[in-house]
């Protein structure tokens, strides 16, 4: 098992490089590698179904949720209702009905369980596959919001269906109460553990320990929520958003400089390993030659229903909302989504299934009638909605002419830069009033702050235009030369580190200071 993990981590690194060159998302490439490995005699990666979600989802959900905020989720409340609620339930119903009709002998409860497994698009897949395609932020945020919130709906339906499979009984009122409990308890647990995590972070002086805390708490939050029968996904989202809104002090600056690189690496490796696992599972669900034609036909029908329903829903509801209302955004707001049919089409095309579908399908009880065929269908839904769209998405995006709106995003950056500058100048006035700072120091700081804003916004005020380009050119030359000087310094320290009599710890301390200086030039 360890060898398979190492192989897929290495494959992830290689896939990232290849994906950058051919403009294809690396998770899809790793899944393809997993598919290829599934047909080889190499050992597979055997992970119990009840460990798949706790092992992979907490860190990936945490990293995805760090890119959003509570305000954004609240502003997307109607998106959550229509996509993470209504669309998921409709997909469950349509998939279950199709399964019950197509696969003779399957029970209604088992069909509903499969429908719940294939209904929710995966937040990790949406972020990993659609993120690198330079789509407008309004599209990416809708996919993030949908993926982060739809698992609660699907998991409750799946739990009720499994209970019906095992006991032959189900209760709609109980399902509604269970859903309410999962959501409310998850948010409460997430906030509570988020407060604890923040309290601990503020009392840890070691930056590495604080970074490690951000890795431990997603797992702790997921397991705690699961112990209380709450939504682990929503709990991790809550703890991520709570922790993400802290860190405004000096410790927060250090944490961001170190933790971001740590999480970028961790997220890449875990994502690659998770999607490689999806490909590997083909060996476990592949039927014999005598059953393959029937299984493939049933899977094709169910895949067609899942895809057609999402396209019909996105294209019709998007047009309806543009005609009679919005998805809950202010009129003219820059992140308003689905501005035309092309946005609708992209959102429909990005219904990627992933880890949640795999884990739920594998969690079907061993005594479930036609379990092998249901697993095969679920895997084919993942394959058809993830691998195929992931490979052709760049062509679709290019053909539709959907691109990141640089002007809109630049305007948002400028607004925030001006807001930050006003806060800095207010603080300067307060310090000047409290400490009676020298006039030349205050004037110099004001001038430096205005220059910083001009560089961030790429808009130079009239009174700064004279000589601004020359100063910027001189600064670029100075930074370039200083970077080369620092490079020579690091090379000399690295050379000295290999010499006898030189303390490696002292050399590492000097290297760290040189690295921090280099980072300041970026």
N, C-alpha and C positions, 0 to 999 in steps of 0.2 A: 504493500500500500504506500509506504514512504517513497519508493522509487517512482510510482505513478504521480504522486504529488509533486515531486521535484521535476519530473518530466513536463508536467503541465505548467508549472511555474516558468520553466525555461521556455516552453512553447509560447506562453503569454508574452514574454519579453520579445521573442522573435516576431510574434504576430503584431505587436505594437509597431515595430519598425516596418514590417511589410504593409500593414494597414495604412500607415502614414504615406507610404509611397504610392499605393494604388487607391487611396481614398476609400477604404472600406473599414468598418468598425472592427476592432480587434476581438471583441467577444464573439462575434459571428465566426471569425476565422478560427478561434480556439474551439468553438463548437464543431466546426467542420473537421478539425484535427481529431476531436473526440470521436466523431462519427467514423473517421478512417481507422482509428485505433480499435474501435469496437469490433471490427472485422478481422483483427489480427490476433494471434495467440498470446499477446501481451496480457499480463494480469490486469484485471479491472479494479476500480476503486469501490469497494463495498462499504457503503455508509448506511446505517439503519435509517429508515424513512423518518422516524421521529426525531432524528438529529440533523436532518438536512437544513431545515429552517433555522433552528437555534445556532447552528454553526456558521451559516453563510449570511443570513438576512440581517442580523443586528448591526454588524459594522457597515454593510452596504447601505442599509436604510439610514443609518446615522449620517454617513457621508452625503447621501442624496439630500436629506432633510437640512443639512447645514447650508445648502444653497438656496433655501427658501426662508420664509418667515411667517409668524402667526398672522400678521397683517395681510400678507399675500394670500394665505389660505382662507382667511375670512372673506376677503374680497372675491375669492373664487367659490363662494358657498353654493352658488347655483350650478357651477360646473361640477362640484362634488355631488350635488343632488342628482343631476341629470346623467352624469357619466359613472360616478362611483356608486350610485344607488340604483337609479332606474335602469340604466343600460346593463349593469351587471345582472339584475334580476331578470330582465328580458332575455339576456343571453343564457342564463341558467334554464329558464323555461323553454326556450327554443331548442337548446342543445339536449335537454332532457327528453322533450317530446320526440325529437329526431332519433335519439338513441333508443328510446322505447319502441319506436316504429321500425327502425332498421335492424336492430339486434334482437332476434327472437329469443324469448325466455328471460330477458333481463327484467329485473323488478323495477317498479317506478322509483323506489327509494335509491337504488343503485344508479339509475339514470340521472336522477337529480344530483347525486353525489358527483358523477362525472361532469354534469353541467356546471356545478359550482367550482370544480377543479379547473375547467377550461375557460371560465368566464372572465377572471380578472387579468387585465394586462399587467405586466410586471414593471414596477417602478425602476428597478435596477436595469432591466433591459432597455427601457425607454431612455434613461439617462445615458447609458453606455453606447447605444446604437444611434440614437437621434442627436445626441449632444454634439458630436464632432462635425455635423453636416452644415454648420453655419446657418441654421434655421433661425427665424426671428424669435426673440425671447418670448413673445406672447405664445408661440406654439410650444416651445420647450416647457414653459411654466404650466401650461394646461396638462401636458403629458406627465409632468412631475406630480401635480396635484391629484390627477386621476389615479396614478399608480400608488401614491402614498396612502390614499383613503379607501380604495376599493377592496382591499384585502379583508377588512372587517366584515363587509357584506358577504363576500364569498365564503369566508371561514365559518360564519354563523350558519349559513345555509348548508354548508358541507357537514357541520357538526350535527345539525338536525337530521340530515339525510342518513348519516352513518348510524345515528341512534335508531332511526326507523329500520335500517338494514339489520341491525342486531336484535332489536326488540319487536319490530313490526308495528310500533306506535310512534306517533308524532303529534305535536301540539303547536298550532300557529301562535296562540297567545304567548306560549312559553318561548317561542322563537323570537318574537318581538321584544319580550323582556330581556332575553339573553343578549340581543343586539344592543339594546340600550345600556345594559350592564357592561358589555365589552367596551363600548365607546367611552362611557363616563368613567369607569374604573381605570381604563388605560390612560386617559388624560390625567386623572388624579395621581396615579402611580408615577407617570412620567414627570409631572411637576414636582412631586415629592422627592423623587430620587435626583431630579435635576438640581433642586435646592441643596440636597446633601452633597452632590458632586461639586457644586460651586463653593459650598462651605469648605470642603476639603481642599479644593484648588487654592483658595485664598490663604490656606495655612501651610501649604507646601512651598518651600523655597526653591526646590529643585525643578528645573524646567522639564527634564526628562520624566520625572515622576508625574508631573501634571499632564504631560502628553500621554503617558501610560494610562492615566486615569480615564482619559477620553476613550481608550480602547476597552477598558474593563467595564465601564458603566453601560454601554449598549447591551452587552451580554447579560449583565446583572438586571437591567431593566426588563429585557425580554423574558428572562426566566421568572422574575418576580410577577410580571403580568400573567404569564402562563400559569403560574401557581394559583393565582386568583381567578383563573378562567376569563381573563380580560384579553384584549387584542394586543399581542406583543408588538406588532408593527406600529400601531398608533402610539403605544407607550414609548417606543424608541424615537418616534417622530417628536413626541412631546419633550422628552429629555434632551434631544438634540437641539430643538428650538430654544429651550430654556438655557442650556449651556451656551449656545451660540450668541445670545443677546448679552452675555457678560464679557468681561475682558477689555474694559476701556482704560485700565490703568497700565502702568509700565510692564507689569507681569503679563497682561494681555498681549502687549506688543511682542514680547519675547516668545510667548506661546504661539502666536500666529506665525512667526518666522520659523519656528522649529516644527510645530505640529502640522502645518500645511504640507511640508515635504514628506513627513512621516505618513500622513494619511493618503497622499497621492500615491505613494509606493504601495502601501497596504491595500488600498482600494483596487489598484491595478491587478495585483497578484490574486486577491480573493475573487475578484470578478472573473479573471481568466480561469481560475480553478473551478469556480461554480459553473461556468458555461462549458468547460471541458467535461464536467460531470454529466451535464445534459446530453452531450454527444455520446459519452460512454454508456449511458443507460440503454442505448439502442440494443446492445447485446442482450440485456435482460428481458426486453419486451418483444424481440423479434420472433415471430411465429414460425412454425414449420412450413415447408413448401406447400403442404396440402391445405393449410388454413390461410396462407398469405393472400390469395386473391379476394376471399370474402372479407378478411380484415381490412385490406387496402380499400375495397369499395365502400365499406361502412365508414372508414376514417375519412375518405374523400368527401362523402356526403355531409358528415358532421362538420368538417373543416369548411366546406362551402357555406353551410348555414351560419357558422360563427362569423366568417368574414363578410358574407352578404349582409347580415344583420348590422354589423358595425358600420359598413359603408352606407346602408340605407338610413341608419340613425344619424350618423354624422352629417350626411348631405342634406337630410330633410330638416333636422332640428337646427342645424346651423343656419339654413336659409330662413327658417321660422323665426329664430331669435333676432336675426338682422332685420327682419320685416316688422316684428311686433315688440321687440325689446332687446336687451343685451344679456350676456351671461352673468350679469351682476356687477359690471364695471361702470364707472362714470363715463358719460358721453365724451368722446374725444380723448379718453385716457390712452396713453401710449402703449399700454400692454393689452388693449382690447383685442380679443382673439377672434379667429374665424371671420376675418374681414371680407373674405370672398370665398367662392367655391374651391379655390386652390388650397386655402388653409383647411377647409373641410376635408378635402381629399388627403392631404398630408396627415391630418389627425386620424382619419380612418385607416390609412395605410400603416400607422404606427401602433397598431394594437398588438404589440409583441407579448407573447406568453413566455414564461421563464421558470424560475425556481419555484414559485408558489404553485404553479400548475403541476410541476414534477413531484413536489413533496406531497401535495394533496392526493394525487393519483396513486402514489406509492403507499399512502396511508389507508387505502381501501382494505378492509378486513380480508384475510386470506380465504374466508368462507364465502365471499361475495360471488354469486354466480357470474360467469363470464368475466372474471377479474382480469385474466390475461388479455382479452380483447379490449377491455376498457382501458387498460394501461397502454396498449398499442395505440388506441385512438388518441389518448391524451398526449402521447409522445409525438404523434403525427401533427397534432394541432400546434405543439411547440415548434416543430420543425418548419411547418408551412408558414406560421405567423412570425417566426424569428429569423431563421436562416435565409429563407428566400427573400423577404422584404429587406433584410439587412444588406444583402448583396446588391440588390437593384435600387435601393433608396437613392444613392447619389445620382443615378440616371433620372429617376422620377423627379427629384428636386430640381435638377438642371432643366429638364423638359418643361416643368411648370413655371420656371423662373422665380421660384420662392427663395429669397435670399435674406440674410441678416440685414436689418435696416440700420446701416451705420449712422445715418443722420439722427435717427430717433435715439439710439443708444448713446451717441455722443452728446446729445442734448441732456439726457439723464445724467451723464457723468459731469457735465458742466454745472447743472443745477446743484448737485451734491458738492462739487468743488467750491462753488460760491458759498454754499451753506457752511461748509467747514471753515472757509476763510472768515466769514462773519463771526463764527464762534471763536476763532483764534484772536481776532481783533478785539472782541468783547473782553476776552480774558486778558489781553495786553492792557486795555484801558483799566481794568480792575487792578491789575498788578501795579500799574503806574500810579493809580490813586492810592493804593495801600503802601507802596514802598518808595514813592517819589523817585522813579527811575531817571537816570540822566537823559536829557532831551535827545542827544545824538543817538543813544542806544534805542530809544523808542522809535525815532524816525527811521533808523536803519532796519529795525525789525518790521516796521510797516512796509517799507520798500521791499524787503526780502519776501514778505508774505504776498505782496501783490505780484512779484515776479513768479513765485511758486504757482499761484492761481493761473497766471498767464500761460505757464508751461503746461499745467494740467489740462486747461481748457483749449489751448492752442488759439487763444484770442487775446491779443495784446492791446491794452488801453492806449489811447492816443498819447498820453503824457509819458508812456514807457516805450513808445515805438522807436524813438531816436536812439540808435545804437543798440537796440535790443537784439537784432539778428547777429550783429558783430559779437556781442557778449555771449550769445548762445553758441556761436561758432567757436569762440575761444574756450568756453566751458567744455564743449565736446572734445576739442583738441586736448585740453588738460585732463579730462577723464580718460581719454584713450591712452595718453602717455603714462598717466598714473597707473592705469590698469596693467600696462606692460611692465612698469617698475615693480608693481606688487607681484606680478608673475615671476619676475626674476628673484624677488625676495623669497617667495615660496619655494622655488627650485633650490635656492641656496640652503634654506632650512631643511628641506627634505634630504638634500645631500649630507648636511651635517648630522641628521638623525641617524644615518648609517655609520657614522664614524665612532670609533671607540672613545669613551670618556664623555660623550654627549648624552645627557639624560633625555630619553624619549618623551617623558611627561612634559619637560620644559619645552621641547620642540613642538609638541602638540599644542601647548598653550599659546606659543607664538603664532603657529599656523591658524589657530582659531581667531586670534586678533586680526591677522592679515585677511582671513576670509570675511570677517565682519566688515572690515574696511572695503573689501571688494564688493560686498553686497550693497554697501552704501552708494557705490558708483552706478549701480544698475538702475 
